[in-house]
Amino acid sequence: MAELLASWAAEERWMYPAFLSMYAVIYCVGQLGLFRRWEWRHRLDGASCLISLAHGSAAAFAAVAAIAAQPAGNRGFAAPNSRIQDHVLDYSIAYFTMDLLHYLAFLPGDILFIAHHLATLFVFFTCRYVVYHGAYALLVLLFLAEVTSLLQNVWTLAGIWRTEVPAAARVYNTLSPPFYVLYTIVRGVAGPLFFLKMSLFYLSGQAVDLIPWWVRVSWIIVVGAAITVSNFWIWNLWKTLFKERKQSIGKKDT
């Protein structure tokens, strides 16, 4: 992985087309190969999870590495993007493009996911191709968003089959508490704290010549909305978990 990141840092070509092609191949492998015998909706969810698996942990690691590769003085909310940071942004832009196409083609009624992907693409795109600054903030947020990806995707795949396959149900039930705890820490504590720090900087008027107001305010709105929705989602999962555990205990008592 270190060698791959070093090659990215030296790569001058536009990497987005290659990344998008990679995700398209992975998606097709899932749809037409690995999951071809699955029921249609399960097949769709499986293919989406597969490209998410290809993106998540790698993006989290790459985000940290891209930040660490910069001198301390260039790790700021208005710092110019480095080449490797741009490549990491392109890596994620390609993923969200592919998954957005998946939802538009097969699940156009899933408005929440479509809106999430469009908003995320807007933030990454403006950072990468419009203002050329601010990647530090977005890569920290990318790390916080994707550090739970591996666990979440395994949990999701197990959840797809939990009503039909007892082993999947056991995996789902085993993974739920640790996944919820990790997600709550990252999205419910670390994420909001970093978002507050980022928002205070962008609203302070610093570096106004580098990142226009409309970009900064839009980033704050999009990221704030994403964090809010994520916390509502995990809160509802916690409520469901406690409800199920309570019902299970009640059945045992009777």
N, C-alpha and C positions, 0 to 999 in steps of 0.2 A: 504493500500500500504506500509506503514511504517513497519507493521508486516511482510509482505511478504519479504521486503528487509532485515529485520533482520534475517529471516529464511535463506535467500540466503547467508548472511554473515557467518552463522554458518554451512551451508551445505558443506560437504566435498566431496560429490559424484560429478561425472562428469554430468553436467546438460544438455549438448548439445542434447543427444538422447531424453530426455523428452521434451525439447523445440521444437525440430524438429517434434516430434509426435504431439505436441499441434498444431503447424502450419498446419500439414497435416490434422488434424481433422477439423480445422477451414476452410481450403481450400475446403475440401470435403463437408462440410455443405453449403458453398457458391455455389459450382458447382452443387451438386446433390440435394440441398434443396432450399435455399433462391432464387437462380437465375435460377432455372431449366426451367422456362417458358420464360426466356429472349432469344432473338436472340443470336446465337452462339458467335459472337464476343463480344457482350455486356456481355454475361455470363462469358466469359474469363476475361474481364476487371473487372467485378464486383467481381469475386473470388480473383483476384490479389489485388484489393482495400481492400477487407475484411481482408486479412492477413496483409496488410500494416496498416490498422486501428488498428489491434491487436498489431502491433509492435511499431508504431511510437511514440505516446504520452507516452506509458509505457517506451519505451527505453530512451526517452528524460529525463523523470523524474528519471529513474533508473541511468542514467549516472551522473546526477547532484548529486544524493544521494550517489553514489559510490565514487565520488570525494570528497564530503563534509565529508564522513566518515573517510577519511585519515587525519592524522596530516599534518599541513601546510608544514612541511619539506619533506613530501612524495608526494607533488603535483608538480612534475617537469616532464620535457620532457623525462628524462631518469630514472625516479623513477621505482622501481620494482612494478609489478602488485600485487594488493591485491586479496584475494579470491573473494570478491564481484565484483571487477572489471572484473575478469576472467569470472564470471557468466554472467555479463552484455554483455561482448563480445560474449559469447556463445549464448546468447539470440538473438543477432543480426546476428551472423553467421548462426544460424538456420533459421532465417527469410529469409536471402538472399539466402541460399541454397534452401529453398522451392520455392521462387519466381523464382530463376534461373531454377529449374526443370520445373516450369510452362512454362517459355519462351522456353526452349529447346524442351519440348514436344509439345506445341501447337503453338508457335510463333517463330520458329527458324530463321525467316527472320528479326526479330527485333534485328539487330546486336548491335545497340547502347545500349539498355538495357542489353543485354547479356554481352557486354564488360564492362559496368558499374558494374554489379553484380560480374563478375569475378575479376575485379580490387579491388572492395571493400572487397571481400572475401580474396584476397591475403593479403591486408593490415591487416585486422583483424586476419587472421590466423597466420601470421608471428609474430604479437604482442603477441597473446595468446599462441602459441605452439612452437615458434622458439626462440624468444629472451626474453620473459617473462618480458619485460620492455616496457615503453612507453604508457601504457594504458591511462594515464592522457590526453595526447594529443589527442588520438583517441576518448576518451569519450567526450571531449569538442567538437570535430568535429561532433561526433554523435548527441550531443544535438543540435548543430546548424543545422544539416541536418534534424532532426526529429521534431523540435519544430513547424514547419509549417505543419506537417503531417496530423493532423486532418482536418485542413482547406483545405489542398490540396486534400485530398481524397474525401471530400464532394463535393468540386468544380469539381473534376474529374467525380464523379458519376453523378452529375447534367449535366455535359457536355456530357456524354454518351447519355442522353435522351433529350437534349435541342431542337433538331430538331423535336422531335416527341411529347413531352409533354410540353405544355406551362408553367406549374408550374416549371418544371425543368429548362427551359430557364430563368425564372425570378430569380430562385435561383442562377443559373450560372452567370447571369449578375450582380446580387447584390453582390455576393462573389468575383467576379473578381478583382475589385479595391483594397479592403483590403488585399486580398491574395497576389496580386502582390506587394503591398507596403511592407507587412511583409517579403515576400520572398526576395525582393530587399535589405531590411535592413540587413537581416540575411546572405544571400548568397553574396550580393554585397558589403557589408561594413564589418560586423563583421567577416565573414568567411575569406576574404582576409587578414584582419589585423592579425587575429590569425595565419593564414597560414604563413604570413611573419615572425612573431615572432618564430614560430616553425621551419621554414626553416633556419633562421639565427642561431638558436641553433644547429640544426643537421649538418649544414655545418661548424660550428666553430671547430669541432673536439672534443668537450667535450664528455665525457663518451663513448669514442670510444671502450673501452673494454666491454661495456654493450650492445650496439646496433651497429652491424657491419655497415660499410659504405654502402654496397650494400642494406641493409635494409632501412637505412635512406634515401638514394638517391631515392630508389624506392617509398618510402612513399611520398616524396616530389613530384615526378613526377605524381603519381596517384592522390594525393589530388589536386595538381595544375591543372591537366587536368579536374578533376571533377568540381572544382570551375569555371573554364573557360567555360566548357560546360553549367553549370547551369546558368551562366550569359548571355550566348548567348541565351539560352532558354527563360529566363524571358524578355530579351530585345526584342525578337521576339513577345512575348505575349503582351508587352506594345505597340509595333508598330501596332499589329493587333487590339488591343483595341482602340487606337486613330483613326485608319483608320475606324473602324466600327462606332465609335461615330461621326466622321466627316461625314460619309455617312448618318447616321441617322439624323443629323442636316440639311444636304442638302436636304433630302427628305421632312422634315418638312417645310423648307423654300419654297419648290416648291408646 
